[in-house]
């Protein structure tokens, strides 16, 4: 399976197909997730907005759509992060605890064991990896250019128009800090979302 942006370093982005029947709104997920933003959901080729078109239920083990997907529509979920069972030490016992296996926040720290110094070192995540950036715009029928972060490459972004994923280099190009739509300016009122993936 091809990816937009860099391939995952470990494992893969798992995909789950759902069977729409025009009445079912709740589906059991193959993996438990900790946030509605930890999955990409497509219904009939249209990207769905987390917490608007769907939410999670049963502690992240089900997806609940606001409206039942129509019978015959292709519906699928791509898992970007799954809940991870880890052990934590507290009061002299080890208990199960669920934490989301996703990118650490910019202000978080990693503990790294330095073998040459035989000591633990604390490293801030902002010094290791850049965070994802999501930009939301609204088309006005005349602007075909939009700002992105310097150094962002065309293959390191996901671009949506009204939830429909656009094709890199065919539908848009990036030069410097500017993303340009190749087919002209998005129509007035079109919701534009640009997700800059971690690099």
Secondary structure as UniProt FT lines:
FT   STRAND          15..19
FT   STRAND          26..28
FT   HELIX           36..38
FT   STRAND          39..43
FT   TURN            44..45
FT   STRAND          46..47
FT   TURN            51..53
FT   STRAND          54..57
FT   HELIX           58..60
FT   STRAND          62..65
FT   TURN            71..72
FT   STRAND          74..79
FT   STRAND          83..90
FT   TURN            91..92
FT   STRAND          93..100
FT   TURN            106..107
FT   STRAND          109..114
FT   TURN            115..118
FT   STRAND          119..124
FT   HELIX           125..127
FT   STRAND          133..138
FT   STRAND          145..147
FT   TURN            150..151
FT   HELIX           154..156
FT   STRAND          157..161
FT   TURN            162..163
FT   STRAND          164..165
FT   TURN            169..171
FT   STRAND          172..175
FT   TURN            176..177
FT   STRAND          178..181
FT   TURN            182..183
FT   TURN            188..189
FT   STRAND          191..196
//
